[in-house]
Amino acid sequence: MSTAKRALTAEDLKHIDVCSDPQLTPDGDAYTFVSTVANEENDYASQIFFQAVNEQEPRQWTFGNAKNSHPRFSPDGKKIVFQSTRSGVPQLWLLHTDGGEARQLTTFKYGAVNPEWSKDGRYIIFNAPLENGEDVTVQHELSKNEREQEQEEKSKQPLVINRLKYKSDANGFHDDKRSQIIRLEMENMTFEQLTFVAADHNVEDFSSDGNYILFSANLSENEDFELKNDLYLLNLKTKETTTLTNGKGQYGSARFSPNGGKIACFGHEFVYQGATLSDLYVLDTETGNRTCLSSDWDFQLGDAMIGDTRMGQSENGPVWSDDEQHLYFLGTDYGATGLYQTDLNGELNVLYKDNSHVFGFSHHDGAFILGISTPVNPGNFYHMNSKGQLNRLTDANRELLNNIELSEPESLTFKADDGWEIQGWLLRPIGFESDKKYPFILEVHGGPHAMYGQTFFHELQLLAAQGYVVLYTNPRGSHGYGQTFVDACREDYGGKDYSDLMRAVDYVLDQYDFIDQERLGVTGGSYGGFMTNWIVGHTNRFKAAVTQRCISNWLSFYGVSDIGYFFTKWELGKNLLEDPAKLWEFSPLKYAENIETPLLIVHGEKDFRCPIEQSEQMFVALKHLRKEVEFVRFPDANHELSRSGKPDMRIERLNHITRWFDEYL
């Protein structure tokens, strides 16, 4: 019987099981997690699984085509609350851990999300989008027909806009609903609205004594013009709200210490605008004193890894130890993410870090559940005991991985033109033969303040499966290499970041004689799309290029993107009103006449981050100049097409990319 493995295909995207959100039981003997896969309805189904740490296989707790997620154990471990779309929109459901059917807890008109238990199990707090003046005690969930009718009526009405933040790539055009915090009293099933300001409130935590709720929001009168996010304490007895942070920064991921006397959180104050590294703070709830633990660390806290197969939220930290002497969190450093520990003096220890991507964790009494992905495995869960010993619990993509051959990345480091050290990885094509010459593709990540690294990336593996050498690097501006490095591309787009990438290509052409120097391709999305446009406007060394969800004209980007009005100045130093000439210098469209590389343009019709008009301008200019160009528009797709778009559209996108490179390389 043959054991030969086949090459990965675009269609394999539908068969990848993406795991997320591990949650240990209160006794630490078992955990739940969420598994997301494509379903037969050209969408995704998410299911909740349960597994004891001494069991070989997890047990599935939810079924069907709905998205079931965010499971949270009651303090006694006998129930979980979770959110599910099974009734049409996300609502809260309750499931007993000893069996039985799930019971629906909420019927809010526009859904309910992010449930958290009080420490005594009497209450659940959650978020719900509400219009001003809505009564939470008489909420009625719309039927499918009612939702469709409401949407149809809405589509016939003009949209009146009065806010600067009137749209977002994630949610489309905004309306008057705001995310409020609701408390559900479990014994009598009564609901109480706790926040009322016309702002989005995010549940952070419940104090151990049940008297306070910790939440984040921007409650400033200037909220529409600010990107700040503060932490607040809500006294449930007096209903008074206390501001914990200074109104100068962005704070979140906040947690009470077990006794409620301290709060740990991530945050920063925009010292380097969007390139500012997050810090870890501890706030004293009595005195209001704030201590920064991370001032000497110089790496990004949380998970800044880029991939195309991560769905669902997972814990990044900070999480308190039971004795309140330590905090646990994920960190992003030098192409990998790991689990870190610090004491309250900022003494840092690495608990787990390897050539991998730790995408989430859960903690109990010195032991952890870790979610780990590698370049050749989309992800599994592991139990790490108090001695640091690791035991794999799941084998999520066993059948798929047993049948496909994947390329192990070769790590490389080279010197930039000015001596800076740049990290990257090279994938050899599947079926590699040393005496053959292979075409080459340079991949450029988005952000730009993000990081390629040791995680599974379907698109990169697909190109290797199609016979290409694939190079992906972290030029300056990327996370993972400290504050100076991540800040270094600001006001220099197309400068040293561009030269880093060209130096990367020079390096691998010099080091690997199996790359055909006459068959070079380049592609990237978002900032990577900007850079692809910039590259082909400044060199003709590439014989094919694919620009995805790109930026071509910073002048128009300022007014059409959901982030343009602030991002332009953050990254380029000026906005449209201050220095249009400078923005034009940074715009790839200015250099369209120089482009000789055949260019495929890929864009989603509903991309509000880098709107499709950016691609329209580049296409029209190149077509008008009679250049070799093609434009593929994806209906109903936003900026997240490659990561969470409809499965068929994601596959179609990949097929167009490989078609273009096959034709010209």
N, C-alpha and C positions, 0 to 999 in steps of 0.2 A: 504494500500500500504506500502510495506516494506521500511524502511529508513536505514537499516543496511548497514554499509560501509564495503568495502572489503580491503584486504591487498594490499599494493603496490607491483608491479611486475617489473621485469627487463624491460619488453616491455613498461612500462609507460614512460620510458626515451624518447620515440619518441613523446610523447604528452605534454611534458613540454615546456611551452612558456617562453623563456628567454628574458627579457627586458633589454635594455641598452641605454646609451647615450642620456639622456634628454637634450633638447636644447630649452630654452625659446625664444619666439619671442622678437624682439626689444622693443615692448611696454609692455612685461611681461604678456599679457592677455592669452597666449596660449603657447603650447610647442609641439615639435616633440620628438619621441623616436623610437628606433629600436626594433623590435620583431623578434626573431630567433626561428624557429622550424624545426624539421626533416621533409623532404619531401618524396614523393613516389619514388624518384630516389636514395635513400640511401645516401642522402646528407642533407644539411641544406639550407633553404630559409630564407632570412632576409628581412623584410618589414618595411617601414617607416609609422608611424602613427602620426596623428595630433589630438590634443585635446585642446579645450579652458578650462581654469581652472574652469569655471562655468558650464561645460558640464558633463553629466553623463557617456557618452561612447566616446571613441576615434574613429576617422575616419581613415580608411586605405587609404593611398595615393599611395602605390606601390603594384604590384601584380606579380604573376608568381613564377618560381622556382629559380630566381636569388638571389644573395646576394646584397641587397640595404642597404647602410649604410652611416655613417658620414654626415648626413644632416646638412647644415649650412645656416642660414637665411642671405639674403642680408640686408644691413643696413636699407633699407626702409621697410623690412618685406614682400615685394611683391614676392620674389622668394626664392627658396632654391637650392643650389648646393649640389649634393650628388655623391657618387661613387657607381657604379653598375657593376656586372659581366654579365649583360644581353646580351652583345655582345660577350662574351667569356672570356675576361680578365677585371679587374677593369678599368673603364673609368669614366670620369666626365660627369654628366648629369645635366640639368637645368629644374626645374619644377616651374611653376607659382602657387602661393598659391590660386589664385581664380579659378583654374581648368585648364583643358587641358592636352595634352600629354607631357611627358618629352622629352626634346631635348638633343641629344648627343653633348657634347662640345669638347671632345678629341677623337682622334683615334691613340693614341700613340702605337707603335708596342708592347711594353711590359706593357702597362697600365699606369694609372695615379691615384694617391691617395692623401688623406689628404688635401682637398681643404680648403682654408680660404679666406675670402673676405677682400679687402682693406676697410678702414673705409668710403670712399666715394662711394663704390660700383662699381668703374670703372674697378677694376682688381680682378682677382682670382690668388692666388699663390698655387702651389701644388708640390708634388714630383712625379718624373717619373724616372724609371730605364733606364739609357742610356749607350750605349757603347761610348768609346772615339771617338770624331769627328762626332757623329751623328748630323744631322740637324733637329732641332725641328720644322722647318717650313714646312717640307715635310714628316711628319710622316704618316705611312700607317699601319692600324690595320690588322693583319693577320686573314684570315678566319680560320674556324675550320680545314679544310683540310690542309691549309698552316701551321698551328701550329703543326698538327700531323706529317706532312712531315718533318718539321724542327726538331721535337723531334726525329723522326726515324733516320734522318741523323746524329744527334748529338750522338745518342746511338751507332752508328757504328764507332765513332771516339774515339781514346784514349784521356784521360783527362790529360792534362799537368798541373802540380801543381808547383807553385813557392812561394806561400804564406803560412804562418803559419796558418792564419785564412781561410782555404780553404773550410770549410764546417760548417754548423750549423743545429741544429735539426729542426729549423723552415723552412729553405729554401733548405736543402740538400746541394749538392756540389755547390760552388760559381763559378761564371764566371767573366768576365771582366766588367760587367755592374755595375754602381754605381748610387745611388739615388741622382739625381740632383734637383735643385729648378727651376721651370718654372713659368713665369708670363704670364697670359692670359689677354689681353686687350679686354674687352667685346664688345665695340662698333664696332670694326673692326675685331674681332675674330683673333687677331694676337698673336703669341707665341714668347716669348723671354727667352732664357736660361740665368739664373743669376749666376749659380755656375758651375765650370769647373774642379776643382781639382779631382783627382781620389780617392774620398772618399765618404762615404755615408753622405748626408746632410739631416737634419730633419727640416722641417718648424716648427717654434715655434709661431711667431706672426708677425703682420703688425703694424707699428707705426701709431698713430692717424693722423699724418700729411701726411702719405703715402710716406715718404722719406726713410724709413729704413725697412729692413726685419731682424728679429731676427731668427737665426737658431742655431742648435747644430751640432757638428761634431768633428772628430779628424783629423785635417789637418797637424799633425806632420809628418815628414819624417819617424818616427819610428812607425807609426800608426799600422802596422802589428804586432808589439810586445807589444802594449799597450792596456789597457782597458779604457783609459781616454776619456772624452767627454767634450769639451769646448763649451762655448757660444760665438757667433760672431754677430756683427752688419754689415750688408751690406748696404752701401750708394747707393741708386738706381740712384742717379744723377752722382756720380763719379765712381761708381762700386768698390770703395775701401772697403776692409773688415777690421774691427777692432776686435781684440780679447778682450773679456770682462773678462774671467776667467784666472786662472794662470797656466793651463797646468798640474795641480797636482791631479785633481779629476774628478768626473763624475757629470755633471750638465744637467738639463733638466726641462721639465714642466715649461718653462719660459714665462712670460707675461709682456708686457708693461703696465705701469699705464695709466689711461685714457688720461693724457696730454703728455705721452711719456717721462717724465723726470726720471722715475725709472723703474726698471725691478725686478720682483719677480721670484724666481726659487727655486727648490729643488736641493740639491747636497750634496756631501761629498768628502773627500779626502783620503779614504781607510785607515783610522787610524786603523781600525780593519778588514781590507780587506773586504771580502764580507759580514761580519757581522756588518758593520758600519751603524749606524742609519743615515738616511737622515736629513739634516738641512734645514731650511728655510732662504734664503738670500734675501736681497734687495740691488740692485746695482744702483748707481747713474750714469746715462748715460753721464753726463757732466764731473764729476770729476773722475769717475771710482771707487769711494769708495764702499766697500762692507761691509754690516752689517749683522751679523748673529742674527736672532731674536729668535732662538730656543735653544740656548746654555744651558739653564736651564730646558728644558722640559723633556728630557729622555723618549721619546716614539717615535715609528716609524711613520713618516709622510707618508700619502698615505694609500693605501689599501693593507695589507699583508694577508688578509683572504684567506684560502684555501677552495675550493669547487669543485664540478664536474658538475655544471650546470650554470656557468657564461661564456657567450660568448659576444664578442663585447667590445670595449673600452668605458669607461665612465670617465667623468671628476673627477679627484682627487684633483685638485687645483695645485698651489695657484691661486685664482681669486681675483682681486681688487674690493673693494667697489667703488661706483661711486664718492665719495668724496676723494678717495685715502688715507683715514685714517685707513682702515682695510684691512686685507686679510682673505679669507676663504679657507678652505682646509679640506680634510679628514685625520683622524688619526686612528692608530691601537693601541688599548690599552685594556689589560686584557680581551681578548676573544671577543671583539666587535670592530666595527668601528663606528665613529661618525663624525659629522660636527663641526668644530672648527673655532674660530675667534681670530685673534690677531691684536693689534694695532702695530704701527711701533716702539714701545719700547719693544715688546715681551710680552705684557700683554695678557695672554691667557684666553679665555672664551669658554666653551662648549655650542654650540648652540643647538645641538641635539645629544643625545647618550642614547641608551636603550639596552636591551638584543637583539641586532639585528645587521645586517650588512648593513651599508649605503655604497652602491657600486658606487654611482655617484650622481652628483648634478648639477643644473644650477641656476644662481642667477640673480635677477633684482630688483633694488631699495628696498633692504631689505627683499625681499621675495625669496623663494627657491622652486625648484622642487627637491625632494629627491627620489632616488631609494633605496628601503629598502627590504632586504630579512630577513627571520627568519628561524629557524630550521624546521618549518612546513609550510613555504610558499616560493616558489622560488623567488618571488619578485614582487613588485608593485611600482607605483609612487604616491607620496604624495605632496600636496602643503602645504608649511609652510609659514604663513604670518609673518610680521615683529614683531608680538607679540609672535611668537613661537607656534602658534596654528596649529595643523596638520589636514589635510583633505585628505582622500584617494581618488585618482582619478581613478585608474584602478582596475580591478579584473581579472588579466590576466589568472589565472589558475582555475577559478571558477568551471568549470564542472569537472575537474579532482579532485580537492580538496573536492568537494561535495560527491565524490564517494569512496574515499580512507581514511583509518585511518592511521594516522601518530603518531609517538612516540615523546612526548615532552621530551627534555633532562633534566636531573637532574644535576644541577651544583654542583661540589664538589671541595674541596680544601684539600690538605693533606701536611704533612711535608716529605721532602726527608730525606735521611739518615743523611745528614749534616745540617738539619734544614731549608733548603730552602723551600719556599712555592711553590707548584705546583698546577696548575688549570687543571681541566678536566670535562668531562661530561659523563653521563651514560644514555643510551637508554634502556628502558625495552621492551621486546618483545611485539608485537601486540597480543591482547587477553590475556594479563598477568593475571595469577592467583597466588595469594600469597602463596598457599600451594604446588606449583609445583617447581621442580628444572629445571633450564634452562642452556643450554650450553652458553659459553661466548667467545667473540672475542675481542681482543685488536687491535685497529687500530693505526698505526704509520704514521704520516704525512711526506711528503717529504720536501725538502729544503736544509738543516734543518732550514734555517732562514725564517720561515713562521709561520702561526698560524692557528690552529683549533679554531672554535668559533661559534658564534650565527648566522649561515647561513644555508641555505638548502643544504643538502648533500645526493644525491640520494642513493649512495652506502651504507651509514650508515643506512639510513631508510630501505633500502631493506633487510639488514641483520636482522634488528629488525622485519621486516615483515615475515622473514623466521623462526622466533622463537628464535633468539639469543639475549642475553644481549650484548650490544656493549659499549665498553669503549674507549674514545678518549681523549688524554691529550696533554698538551704542555710541554714536558720536556725541560730542559735547552738547549739553542740553538735556541729556538723558539722566534719569535717576540711577542711583546705585554707586556713585563715586564721589559723593560729598557735595556741599553747598556751592563751592566755587565752580565745580564742573557743571552742575545742573543749571546754574545761572549763566553759563558762558555763551549761550547762543542768543540771549536776549539782546536786541538791537543790533544783531549781526546775522540775521537769517540769510542764508546763501553765502556766508563768509567762511569762517573756520569750520562750521558744521559741514558745509559742502566739501571743503578741502579734506576733512577727516574721512569722509566717505570715498573720495577719489583716492586718497592715500590707502584706504583699505583695499580697494580694487587693485591698485599698483602692487600692494604687498602680496596678495594671493596669486596674482599673475606671475610674480617673481618666485613664489615658493612652490607652486603647484603646476607642473608642466602638462598636466592632463586637461587644463582649461584652454579652450580654443579662444584665443584673443580676438578673433574676428567675429565671434558670436556672443556678444555681451548684451544682456537685457537688464532693465531696472524697473522696479515697481514699488509702490507704497500708497498708503491711504491717509487722509487728513493732512497733518503736517508732512507725512510721507508722500502724499499727493502733491502738496506744494513743492517738496524737494524734488520729486520726479520731474515736475514741470520745469523747475529751476535747472536741474541737471541737463535736460535735453536742450534748454535754451543757452547753455554755456559750454557744452562739449558735444561732439558728434561721435564719440567713441562707442556709444551704445547703438546697436542695430535694431532694437525694439524696446518700447516702453509702454507701461500700463499705468495711468494715473487714476487713482481711486478717491472719490469723495474729496476732491482737491480744493485748494485755494489757488486762484490765478490772479485775482485783482484785489488788493488790500483796500483800495478806495471804496469799492462797493461792499466789500465784506463788512466794513464798519457798520453799515446800516441794515444789512440783510440777515446777518447771522444772529442767533439768539445770544451769542457772547461777544459779538463784534464791537460793541460800543465800549467795552472795557479791555477785551483781549488784545485788540490792536495796539493800544498804548502800552499794555503790559509787556508785550513781546517786541514791539518795534520802537517804543519810546515816544511815539506821537500818535495822535488819532487824526482822522480825516480833516477836522476843523483846524487843527494846529499846524500840520505840515503835509499837505497833499502831495507835494513834490517828493518828499521822502518816502511816502507810502508807494508811490509809483515806481521808485527805484527798487523797492523790495518786491514788486509784482512780477511774476513770471510772464504775464501777458505782454509786458513791455518788450520782451525778448523773443516774441513769437516768430519774428522774421528769421531768427537764427536757427530755428528748429528744422533739422533734416531727418531726425529719427522718426520712423513710423510710430504713431501714438494712438493707443486705444484709451478712450475716456469712459470711465465707469462711474455712475452716480445714481443715488436713490432720489426719486421724485419728491419725497417728503423729508429730505434732509434739511433740518433747520439749523444745524451746527455749521456746516459748510454748504450753504444752499446750492441747488443745482445750477443756478445762474452763473456760478463760478465756472462750471464746466461748459455751459452754453457759450460764454464769452470766449473761452479758449478754442472750442470747436469752430465757432463761426470765424474767428480770426485765422485759424489754420486752413480751414476750407476755402476762405476767401483768398488766401495766399497760395491755394492749390497744393497744399502739403498733404502727406499721407496720414489721414486721420479718420477715426471711426468713433462714434458716440453711442454707448449703450445705456439706456435709461431704465431703471427698475421701478415699476409702479408700486405705490404704497410702502416704499422702503425708506427708512430714515438713516441716520448716520451709523447705526448699529447693524446694518445689513450683513456684514461679514461675520458678526459675532452672534446675533440673536434674531436675524431676519427670518422670514418664512423659509423652511428647509429647501423647497424647490427653487426659490430665488437665490439662495446661497449657493446651491449646486450650479445653477445657470451662470452665476457670476464666475465661479471657478472655471467652468467650461469655456467661457469667453476669454478669460486670462490665458489659459493654456493654449487655446486655439490661436491667439495672437502671437504668442511666443513660438509656437510650432510653425506658424507660417513664415515668420521673419528670422528665426534663429535656426 
